[in-house]
Amino acid sequence: MMNFKSMATPMEANLKKLHDSTISSDRVDPTMYRQLIGSLLYLVNTRPYICYAVNALSKHMVEPRQVHWVAAKHVLRYLHGTIGYSVRYTTGDGVKLEGFTDSDWAGSAVDRKSTSGCCFNLGSTMVSWFNKKLTSVALSTTEGEYIATCAACKEALWLRKLLADLSGHQIDVTVIFCDK
């Protein structure tokens, strides 16, 4: 049994130190770091909630520093603490497609671009999700949310068409919940 403290979240809330400390932090073995990130990328298939943390850490595979190594081990400590967690799927009143979207305004410390994310549930099952850094700088939080909601609407249209092709009939109205 490993003897270390489990973490409550996959990554610390303030990611700015990953970018700011690349000059002041010691370098680590790139091969070991890449192997760890590769293993975490494999785990993303069964644990999608670590996707954002793994994506943020994978941006530093060329010259990993000590702060990146510590953050990657933080993800492992989180996984160790949540090893008994599971997702429970329940039966419901029918097939209903729902979307959830959010955006962080100027979340990147490097270029001030926003990151938007979205997930879709079909009944109680998450069937689609994405997380994307925007290609342009949003001038306000409202604009960032609008761009994220627009991307979610595109995904909803694609999912509705796919479900209609698979089932042979249209599903009910798709509701997309967005943060304002």
MODELLER restraints for C-alpha pairs under 7 A, 6 or more apart:
rsr = mdl.restraints
at = mdl.atoms
rsr.add(forms.Gaussian(group=physical.xy_distance, feature=features.Distance(at['CA:6:A'], at['CA:77:A']), mean=4.98, stdev=0.5))
rsr.add(forms.Gaussian(group=physical.xy_distance, feature=features.Distance(at['CA:6:A'], at['CA:78:A']), mean=5.58, stdev=0.5))
rsr.add(forms.Gaussian(group=physical.xy_distance, feature=features.Distance(at['CA:6:A'], at['CA:80:A']), mean=6.44, stdev=0.5))
rsr.add(forms.Gaussian(group=physical.xy_distance, feature=features.Distance(at['CA:6:A'], at['CA:81:A']), mean=4.80, stdev=0.5))
rsr.add(forms.Gaussian(group=physical.xy_distance, feature=features.Distance(at['CA:7:A'], at['CA:74:A']), mean=6.93, stdev=0.5))
rsr.add(forms.Gaussian(group=physical.xy_distance, feature=features.Distance(at['CA:7:A'], at['CA:77:A']), mean=5.65, stdev=0.5))
rsr.add(forms.Gaussian(group=physical.xy_distance, feature=features.Distance(at['CA:7:A'], at['CA:78:A']), mean=4.45, stdev=0.5))
rsr.add(forms.Gaussian(group=physical.xy_distance, feature=features.Distance(at['CA:7:A'], at['CA:81:A']), mean=6.43, stdev=0.5))
rsr.add(forms.Gaussian(group=physical.xy_distance, feature=features.Distance(at['CA:8:A'], at['CA:78:A']), mean=6.15, stdev=0.5))
rsr.add(forms.Gaussian(group=physical.xy_distance, feature=features.Distance(at['CA:9:A'], at['CA:78:A']), mean=6.14, stdev=0.5))
rsr.add(forms.Gaussian(group=physical.xy_distance, feature=features.Distance(at['CA:10:A'], at['CA:50:A']), mean=6.08, stdev=0.5))
rsr.add(forms.Gaussian(group=physical.xy_distance, feature=features.Distance(at['CA:10:A'], at['CA:53:A']), mean=6.43, stdev=0.5))
rsr.add(forms.Gaussian(group=physical.xy_distance, feature=features.Distance(at['CA:10:A'], at['CA:74:A']), mean=6.71, stdev=0.5))
rsr.add(forms.Gaussian(group=physical.xy_distance, feature=features.Distance(at['CA:10:A'], at['CA:75:A']), mean=4.82, stdev=0.5))
rsr.add(forms.Gaussian(group=physical.xy_distance, feature=features.Distance(at['CA:10:A'], at['CA:78:A']), mean=5.43, stdev=0.5))
rsr.add(forms.Gaussian(group=physical.xy_distance, feature=features.Distance(at['CA:11:A'], at['CA:53:A']), mean=5.92, stdev=0.5))
rsr.add(forms.Gaussian(group=physical.xy_distance, feature=features.Distance(at['CA:11:A'], at['CA:71:A']), mean=6.78, stdev=0.5))
rsr.add(forms.Gaussian(group=physical.xy_distance, feature=features.Distance(at['CA:11:A'], at['CA:74:A']), mean=6.54, stdev=0.5))
rsr.add(forms.Gaussian(group=physical.xy_distance, feature=features.Distance(at['CA:11:A'], at['CA:75:A']), mean=6.29, stdev=0.5))
rsr.add(forms.Gaussian(group=physical.xy_distance, feature=features.Distance(at['CA:16:A'], at['CA:109:A']), mean=5.88, stdev=0.5))
rsr.add(forms.Gaussian(group=physical.xy_distance, feature=features.Distance(at['CA:18:A'], at['CA:67:A']), mean=6.59, stdev=0.5))
rsr.add(forms.Gaussian(group=physical.xy_distance, feature=features.Distance(at['CA:18:A'], at['CA:68:A']), mean=6.49, stdev=0.5))
rsr.add(forms.Gaussian(group=physical.xy_distance, feature=features.Distance(at['CA:22:A'], at['CA:65:A']), mean=6.37, stdev=0.5))
rsr.add(forms.Gaussian(group=physical.xy_distance, feature=features.Distance(at['CA:25:A'], at['CA:65:A']), mean=5.76, stdev=0.5))
rsr.add(forms.Gaussian(group=physical.xy_distance, feature=features.Distance(at['CA:25:A'], at['CA:66:A']), mean=5.82, stdev=0.5))
rsr.add(forms.Gaussian(group=physical.xy_distance, feature=features.Distance(at['CA:25:A'], at['CA:67:A']), mean=6.55, stdev=0.5))
rsr.add(forms.Gaussian(group=physical.xy_distance, feature=features.Distance(at['CA:26:A'], at['CA:65:A']), mean=5.47, stdev=0.5))
rsr.add(forms.Gaussian(group=physical.xy_distance, feature=features.Distance(at['CA:26:A'], at['CA:66:A']), mean=5.42, stdev=0.5))
rsr.add(forms.Gaussian(group=physical.xy_distance, feature=features.Distance(at['CA:27:A'], at['CA:64:A']), mean=6.00, stdev=0.5))
rsr.add(forms.Gaussian(group=physical.xy_distance, feature=features.Distance(at['CA:27:A'], at['CA:65:A']), mean=4.22, stdev=0.5))
rsr.add(forms.Gaussian(group=physical.xy_distance, feature=features.Distance(at['CA:27:A'], at['CA:66:A']), mean=5.85, stdev=0.5))
rsr.add(forms.Gaussian(group=physical.xy_distance, feature=features.Distance(at['CA:28:A'], at['CA:64:A']), mean=5.94, stdev=0.5))
rsr.add(forms.Gaussian(group=physical.xy_distance, feature=features.Distance(at['CA:28:A'], at['CA:65:A']), mean=5.37, stdev=0.5))
rsr.add(forms.Gaussian(group=physical.xy_distance, feature=features.Distance(at['CA:28:A'], at['CA:66:A']), mean=5.85, stdev=0.5))
rsr.add(forms.Gaussian(group=physical.xy_distance, feature=features.Distance(at['CA:30:A'], at['CA:61:A']), mean=6.77, stdev=0.5))
rsr.add(forms.Gaussian(group=physical.xy_distance, feature=features.Distance(at['CA:30:A'], at['CA:63:A']), mean=6.69, stdev=0.5))
rsr.add(forms.Gaussian(group=physical.xy_distance, feature=features.Distance(at['CA:30:A'], at['CA:64:A']), mean=6.10, stdev=0.5))
rsr.add(forms.Gaussian(group=physical.xy_distance, feature=features.Distance(at['CA:33:A'], at['CA:64:A']), mean=6.98, stdev=0.5))
rsr.add(forms.Gaussian(group=physical.xy_distance, feature=features.Distance(at['CA:33:A'], at['CA:69:A']), mean=6.72, stdev=0.5))
rsr.add(forms.Gaussian(group=physical.xy_distance, feature=features.Distance(at['CA:34:A'], at['CA:61:A']), mean=6.13, stdev=0.5))
rsr.add(forms.Gaussian(group=physical.xy_distance, feature=features.Distance(at['CA:37:A'], at['CA:54:A']), mean=6.93, stdev=0.5))
rsr.add(forms.Gaussian(group=physical.xy_distance, feature=features.Distance(at['CA:37:A'], at['CA:58:A']), mean=6.40, stdev=0.5))
rsr.add(forms.Gaussian(group=physical.xy_distance, feature=features.Distance(at['CA:40:A'], at['CA:54:A']), mean=6.58, stdev=0.5))
rsr.add(forms.Gaussian(group=physical.xy_distance, feature=features.Distance(at['CA:41:A'], at['CA:54:A']), mean=6.68, stdev=0.5))
rsr.add(forms.Gaussian(group=physical.xy_distance, feature=features.Distance(at['CA:44:A'], at['CA:50:A']), mean=6.27, stdev=0.5))
rsr.add(forms.Gaussian(group=physical.xy_distance, feature=features.Distance(at['CA:44:A'], at['CA:51:A']), mean=5.73, stdev=0.5))
rsr.add(forms.Gaussian(group=physical.xy_distance, feature=features.Distance(at['CA:57:A'], at['CA:68:A']), mean=6.62, stdev=0.5))
rsr.add(forms.Gaussian(group=physical.xy_distance, feature=features.Distance(at['CA:57:A'], at['CA:72:A']), mean=6.90, stdev=0.5))
rsr.add(forms.Gaussian(group=physical.xy_distance, feature=features.Distance(at['CA:89:A'], at['CA:124:A']), mean=5.67, stdev=0.5))
rsr.add(forms.Gaussian(group=physical.xy_distance, feature=features.Distance(at['CA:89:A'], at['CA:125:A']), mean=6.21, stdev=0.5))
rsr.add(forms.Gaussian(group=physical.xy_distance, feature=features.Distance(at['CA:90:A'], at['CA:124:A']), mean=6.09, stdev=0.5))
rsr.add(forms.Gaussian(group=physical.xy_distance, feature=features.Distance(at['CA:92:A'], at['CA:123:A']), mean=6.60, stdev=0.5))
rsr.add(forms.Gaussian(group=physical.xy_distance, feature=features.Distance(at['CA:95:A'], at['CA:122:A']), mean=6.32, stdev=0.5))
rsr.add(forms.Gaussian(group=physical.xy_distance, feature=features.Distance(at['CA:95:A'], at['CA:123:A']), mean=5.46, stdev=0.5))
rsr.add(forms.Gaussian(group=physical.xy_distance, feature=features.Distance(at['CA:96:A'], at['CA:122:A']), mean=5.57, stdev=0.5))
rsr.add(forms.Gaussian(group=physical.xy_distance, feature=features.Distance(at['CA:96:A'], at['CA:123:A']), mean=5.27, stdev=0.5))
rsr.add(forms.Gaussian(group=physical.xy_distance, feature=features.Distance(at['CA:96:A'], at['CA:172:A']), mean=6.60, stdev=0.5))
rsr.add(forms.Gaussian(group=physical.xy_distance, feature=features.Distance(at['CA:97:A'], at['CA:120:A']), mean=6.78, stdev=0.5))
rsr.add(forms.Gaussian(group=physical.xy_distance, feature=features.Distance(at['CA:97:A'], at['CA:121:A']), mean=5.69, stdev=0.5))
rsr.add(forms.Gaussian(group=physical.xy_distance, feature=features.Distance(at['CA:97:A'], at['CA:122:A']), mean=4.61, stdev=0.5))
rsr.add(forms.Gaussian(group=physical.xy_distance, feature=features.Distance(at['CA:97:A'], at['CA:123:A']), mean=6.54, stdev=0.5))
rsr.add(forms.Gaussian(group=physical.xy_distance, feature=features.Distance(at['CA:97:A'], at['CA:174:A']), mean=5.33, stdev=0.5))
rsr.add(forms.Gaussian(group=physical.xy_distance, feature=features.Distance(at['CA:98:A'], at['CA:120:A']), mean=5.51, stdev=0.5))
rsr.add(forms.Gaussian(group=physical.xy_distance, feature=features.Distance(at['CA:98:A'], at['CA:121:A']), mean=5.26, stdev=0.5))
rsr.add(forms.Gaussian(group=physical.xy_distance, feature=features.Distance(at['CA:98:A'], at['CA:122:A']), mean=6.62, stdev=0.5))
rsr.add(forms.Gaussian(group=physical.xy_distance, feature=features.Distance(at['CA:98:A'], at['CA:174:A']), mean=5.59, stdev=0.5))
rsr.add(forms.Gaussian(group=physical.xy_distance, feature=features.Distance(at['CA:98:A'], at['CA:175:A']), mean=5.14, stdev=0.5))
rsr.add(forms.Gaussian(group=physical.xy_distance, feature=features.Distance(at['CA:98:A'], at['CA:176:A']), mean=5.84, stdev=0.5))
rsr.add(forms.Gaussian(group=physical.xy_distance, feature=features.Distance(at['CA:99:A'], at['CA:118:A']), mean=6.95, stdev=0.5))
rsr.add(forms.Gaussian(group=physical.xy_distance, feature=features.Distance(at['CA:99:A'], at['CA:119:A']), mean=5.68, stdev=0.5))
rsr.add(forms.Gaussian(group=physical.xy_distance, feature=features.Distance(at['CA:99:A'], at['CA:120:A']), mean=4.31, stdev=0.5))
rsr.add(forms.Gaussian(group=physical.xy_distance, feature=features.Distance(at['CA:99:A'], at['CA:121:A']), mean=6.39, stdev=0.5))
rsr.add(forms.Gaussian(group=physical.xy_distance, feature=features.Distance(at['CA:99:A'], at['CA:175:A']), mean=6.20, stdev=0.5))
rsr.add(forms.Gaussian(group=physical.xy_distance, feature=features.Distance(at['CA:99:A'], at['CA:176:A']), mean=4.29, stdev=0.5))
rsr.add(forms.Gaussian(group=physical.xy_distance, feature=features.Distance(at['CA:99:A'], at['CA:177:A']), mean=5.99, stdev=0.5))
rsr.add(forms.Gaussian(group=physical.xy_distance, feature=features.Distance(at['CA:100:A'], at['CA:118:A']), mean=5.48, stdev=0.5))
rsr.add(forms.Gaussian(group=physical.xy_distance, feature=features.Distance(at['CA:100:A'], at['CA:119:A']), mean=5.41, stdev=0.5))
rsr.add(forms.Gaussian(group=physical.xy_distance, feature=features.Distance(at['CA:100:A'], at['CA:120:A']), mean=6.42, stdev=0.5))
rsr.add(forms.Gaussian(group=physical.xy_distance, feature=features.Distance(at['CA:100:A'], at['CA:176:A']), mean=5.58, stdev=0.5))
rsr.add(forms.Gaussian(group=physical.xy_distance, feature=features.Distance(at['CA:100:A'], at['CA:177:A']), mean=4.74, stdev=0.5))
rsr.add(forms.Gaussian(group=physical.xy_distance, feature=features.Distance(at['CA:100:A'], at['CA:178:A']), mean=5.90, stdev=0.5))
rsr.add(forms.Gaussian(group=physical.xy_distance, feature=features.Distance(at['CA:101:A'], at['CA:117:A']), mean=5.67, stdev=0.5))
rsr.add(forms.Gaussian(group=physical.xy_distance, feature=features.Distance(at['CA:101:A'], at['CA:118:A']), mean=4.24, stdev=0.5))
rsr.add(forms.Gaussian(group=physical.xy_distance, feature=features.Distance(at['CA:101:A'], at['CA:119:A']), mean=6.66, stdev=0.5))
rsr.add(forms.Gaussian(group=physical.xy_distance, feature=features.Distance(at['CA:101:A'], at['CA:148:A']), mean=6.55, stdev=0.5))
rsr.add(forms.Gaussian(group=physical.xy_distance, feature=features.Distance(at['CA:101:A'], at['CA:149:A']), mean=6.28, stdev=0.5))
rsr.add(forms.Gaussian(group=physical.xy_distance, feature=features.Distance(at['CA:101:A'], at['CA:152:A']), mean=6.78, stdev=0.5))
rsr.add(forms.Gaussian(group=physical.xy_distance, feature=features.Distance(at['CA:101:A'], at['CA:177:A']), mean=6.29, stdev=0.5))
rsr.add(forms.Gaussian(group=physical.xy_distance, feature=features.Distance(at['CA:101:A'], at['CA:178:A']), mean=4.91, stdev=0.5))
rsr.add(forms.Gaussian(group=physical.xy_distance, feature=features.Distance(at['CA:101:A'], at['CA:179:A']), mean=6.88, stdev=0.5))
rsr.add(forms.Gaussian(group=physical.xy_distance, feature=features.Distance(at['CA:102:A'], at['CA:116:A']), mean=5.83, stdev=0.5))
rsr.add(forms.Gaussian(group=physical.xy_distance, feature=features.Distance(at['CA:102:A'], at['CA:117:A']), mean=5.55, stdev=0.5))
rsr.add(forms.Gaussian(group=physical.xy_distance, feature=features.Distance(at['CA:102:A'], at['CA:118:A']), mean=6.55, stdev=0.5))
rsr.add(forms.Gaussian(group=physical.xy_distance, feature=features.Distance(at['CA:102:A'], at['CA:145:A']), mean=6.36, stdev=0.5))
rsr.add(forms.Gaussian(group=physical.xy_distance, feature=features.Distance(at['CA:102:A'], at['CA:148:A']), mean=6.50, stdev=0.5))
rsr.add(forms.Gaussian(group=physical.xy_distance, feature=features.Distance(at['CA:102:A'], at['CA:178:A']), mean=5.96, stdev=0.5))
rsr.add(forms.Gaussian(group=physical.xy_distance, feature=features.Distance(at['CA:102:A'], at['CA:179:A']), mean=5.64, stdev=0.5))
rsr.add(forms.Gaussian(group=physical.xy_distance, feature=features.Distance(at['CA:103:A'], at['CA:114:A']), mean=6.67, stdev=0.5))
rsr.add(forms.Gaussian(group=physical.xy_distance, feature=features.Distance(at['CA:103:A'], at['CA:115:A']), mean=5.65, stdev=0.5))
rsr.add(forms.Gaussian(group=physical.xy_distance, feature=features.Distance(at['CA:103:A'], at['CA:116:A']), mean=4.16, stdev=0.5))
rsr.add(forms.Gaussian(group=physical.xy_distance, feature=features.Distance(at['CA:103:A'], at['CA:117:A']), mean=6.26, stdev=0.5))
rsr.add(forms.Gaussian(group=physical.xy_distance, feature=features.Distance(at['CA:103:A'], at['CA:144:A']), mean=6.03, stdev=0.5))
rsr.add(forms.Gaussian(group=physical.xy_distance, feature=features.Distance(at['CA:103:A'], at['CA:145:A']), mean=5.48, stdev=0.5))
rsr.add(forms.Gaussian(group=physical.xy_distance, feature=features.Distance(at['CA:103:A'], at['CA:148:A']), mean=6.18, stdev=0.5))
rsr.add(forms.Gaussian(group=physical.xy_distance, feature=features.Distance(at['CA:104:A'], at['CA:114:A']), mean=5.44, stdev=0.5))
rsr.add(forms.Gaussian(group=physical.xy_distance, feature=features.Distance(at['CA:104:A'], at['CA:115:A']), mean=5.59, stdev=0.5))
rsr.add(forms.Gaussian(group=physical.xy_distance, feature=features.Distance(at['CA:104:A'], at['CA:116:A']), mean=6.55, stdev=0.5))
rsr.add(forms.Gaussian(group=physical.xy_distance, feature=features.Distance(at['CA:105:A'], at['CA:114:A']), mean=4.83, stdev=0.5))
rsr.add(forms.Gaussian(group=physical.xy_distance, feature=features.Distance(at['CA:105:A'], at['CA:140:A']), mean=6.99, stdev=0.5))
rsr.add(forms.Gaussian(group=physical.xy_distance, feature=features.Distance(at['CA:105:A'], at['CA:141:A']), mean=5.31, stdev=0.5))
rsr.add(forms.Gaussian(group=physical.xy_distance, feature=features.Distance(at['CA:105:A'], at['CA:144:A']), mean=5.98, stdev=0.5))
rsr.add(forms.Gaussian(group=physical.xy_distance, feature=features.Distance(at['CA:106:A'], at['CA:112:A']), mean=4.26, stdev=0.5))
rsr.add(forms.Gaussian(group=physical.xy_distance, feature=features.Distance(at['CA:106:A'], at['CA:113:A']), mean=4.74, stdev=0.5))
rsr.add(forms.Gaussian(group=physical.xy_distance, feature=features.Distance(at['CA:106:A'], at['CA:114:A']), mean=4.56, stdev=0.5))
rsr.add(forms.Gaussian(group=physical.xy_distance, feature=features.Distance(at['CA:107:A'], at['CA:113:A']), mean=6.21, stdev=0.5))
rsr.add(forms.Gaussian(group=physical.xy_distance, feature=features.Distance(at['CA:107:A'], at['CA:114:A']), mean=5.18, stdev=0.5))
rsr.add(forms.Gaussian(group=physical.xy_distance, feature=features.Distance(at['CA:107:A'], at['CA:115:A']), mean=6.59, stdev=0.5))
rsr.add(forms.Gaussian(group=physical.xy_distance, feature=features.Distance(at['CA:108:A'], at['CA:114:A']), mean=6.49, stdev=0.5))
rsr.add(forms.Gaussian(group=physical.xy_distance, feature=features.Distance(at['CA:112:A'], at['CA:137:A']), mean=6.68, stdev=0.5))
rsr.add(forms.Gaussian(group=physical.xy_distance, feature=features.Distance(at['CA:113:A'], at['CA:133:A']), mean=6.90, stdev=0.5))
rsr.add(forms.Gaussian(group=physical.xy_distance, feature=features.Distance(at['CA:113:A'], at['CA:134:A']), mean=6.16, stdev=0.5))
rsr.add(forms.Gaussian(group=physical.xy_distance, feature=features.Distance(at['CA:113:A'], at['CA:136:A']), mean=6.52, stdev=0.5))
rsr.add(forms.Gaussian(group=physical.xy_distance, feature=features.Distance(at['CA:113:A'], at['CA:137:A']), mean=4.84, stdev=0.5))
rsr.add(forms.Gaussian(group=physical.xy_distance, feature=features.Distance(at['CA:113:A'], at['CA:138:A']), mean=6.88, stdev=0.5))
rsr.add(forms.Gaussian(group=physical.xy_distance, feature=features.Distance(at['CA:114:A'], at['CA:133:A']), mean=5.97, stdev=0.5))
rsr.add(forms.Gaussian(group=physical.xy_distance, feature=features.Distance(at['CA:114:A'], at['CA:134:A']), mean=5.67, stdev=0.5))
rsr.add(forms.Gaussian(group=physical.xy_distance, feature=features.Distance(at['CA:114:A'], at['CA:137:A']), mean=6.71, stdev=0.5))
rsr.add(forms.Gaussian(group=physical.xy_distance, feature=features.Distance(at['CA:114:A'], at['CA:138:A']), mean=6.75, stdev=0.5))
rsr.add(forms.Gaussian(group=physical.xy_distance, feature=features.Distance(at['CA:114:A'], at['CA:144:A']), mean=6.70, stdev=0.5))
rsr.add(forms.Gaussian(group=physical.xy_distance, feature=features.Distance(at['CA:115:A'], at['CA:131:A']), mean=7.00, stdev=0.5))
rsr.add(forms.Gaussian(group=physical.xy_distance, feature=features.Distance(at['CA:115:A'], at['CA:132:A']), mean=5.56, stdev=0.5))
rsr.add(forms.Gaussian(group=physical.xy_distance, feature=features.Distance(at['CA:115:A'], at['CA:133:A']), mean=4.20, stdev=0.5))
rsr.add(forms.Gaussian(group=physical.xy_distance, feature=features.Distance(at['CA:115:A'], at['CA:134:A']), mean=5.81, stdev=0.5))
rsr.add(forms.Gaussian(group=physical.xy_distance, feature=features.Distance(at['CA:116:A'], at['CA:131:A']), mean=5.77, stdev=0.5))
rsr.add(forms.Gaussian(group=physical.xy_distance, feature=features.Distance(at['CA:116:A'], at['CA:132:A']), mean=5.43, stdev=0.5))
rsr.add(forms.Gaussian(group=physical.xy_distance, feature=features.Distance(at['CA:116:A'], at['CA:133:A']), mean=6.31, stdev=0.5))
rsr.add(forms.Gaussian(group=physical.xy_distance, feature=features.Distance(at['CA:116:A'], at['CA:148:A']), mean=5.26, stdev=0.5))
rsr.add(forms.Gaussian(group=physical.xy_distance, feature=features.Distance(at['CA:117:A'], at['CA:130:A']), mean=5.52, stdev=0.5))
rsr.add(forms.Gaussian(group=physical.xy_distance, feature=features.Distance(at['CA:117:A'], at['CA:131:A']), mean=4.19, stdev=0.5))
rsr.add(forms.Gaussian(group=physical.xy_distance, feature=features.Distance(at['CA:117:A'], at['CA:132:A']), mean=6.27, stdev=0.5))
rsr.add(forms.Gaussian(group=physical.xy_distance, feature=features.Distance(at['CA:117:A'], at['CA:148:A']), mean=6.78, stdev=0.5))
rsr.add(forms.Gaussian(group=physical.xy_distance, feature=features.Distance(at['CA:118:A'], at['CA:129:A']), mean=5.46, stdev=0.5))
rsr.add(forms.Gaussian(group=physical.xy_distance, feature=features.Distance(at['CA:118:A'], at['CA:130:A']), mean=5.47, stdev=0.5))
rsr.add(forms.Gaussian(group=physical.xy_distance, feature=features.Distance(at['CA:118:A'], at['CA:131:A']), mean=6.59, stdev=0.5))
rsr.add(forms.Gaussian(group=physical.xy_distance, feature=features.Distance(at['CA:118:A'], at['CA:152:A']), mean=6.19, stdev=0.5))
rsr.add(forms.Gaussian(group=physical.xy_distance, feature=features.Distance(at['CA:119:A'], at['CA:128:A']), mean=5.59, stdev=0.5))
rsr.add(forms.Gaussian(group=physical.xy_distance, feature=features.Distance(at['CA:119:A'], at['CA:129:A']), mean=4.01, stdev=0.5))
rsr.add(forms.Gaussian(group=physical.xy_distance, feature=features.Distance(at['CA:119:A'], at['CA:130:A']), mean=6.51, stdev=0.5))
rsr.add(forms.Gaussian(group=physical.xy_distance, feature=features.Distance(at['CA:120:A'], at['CA:126:A']), mean=5.70, stdev=0.5))
rsr.add(forms.Gaussian(group=physical.xy_distance, feature=features.Distance(at['CA:120:A'], at['CA:127:A']), mean=5.92, stdev=0.5))
rsr.add(forms.Gaussian(group=physical.xy_distance, feature=features.Distance(at['CA:120:A'], at['CA:128:A']), mean=5.18, stdev=0.5))
rsr.add(forms.Gaussian(group=physical.xy_distance, feature=features.Distance(at['CA:120:A'], at['CA:129:A']), mean=6.23, stdev=0.5))
rsr.add(forms.Gaussian(group=physical.xy_distance, feature=features.Distance(at['CA:121:A'], at['CA:127:A']), mean=5.67, stdev=0.5))
rsr.add(forms.Gaussian(group=physical.xy_distance, feature=features.Distance(at['CA:138:A'], at['CA:144:A']), mean=5.30, stdev=0.5))
rsr.add(forms.Gaussian(group=physical.xy_distance, feature=features.Distance(at['CA:142:A'], at['CA:180:A']), mean=6.91, stdev=0.5))
rsr.add(forms.Gaussian(group=physical.xy_distance, feature=features.Distance(at['CA:145:A'], at['CA:180:A']), mean=6.85, stdev=0.5))
rsr.add(forms.Gaussian(group=physical.xy_distance, feature=features.Distance(at['CA:149:A'], at['CA:178:A']), mean=6.79, stdev=0.5))
rsr.add(forms.Gaussian(group=physical.xy_distance, feature=features.Distance(at['CA:164:A'], at['CA:170:A']), mean=5.11, stdev=0.5))
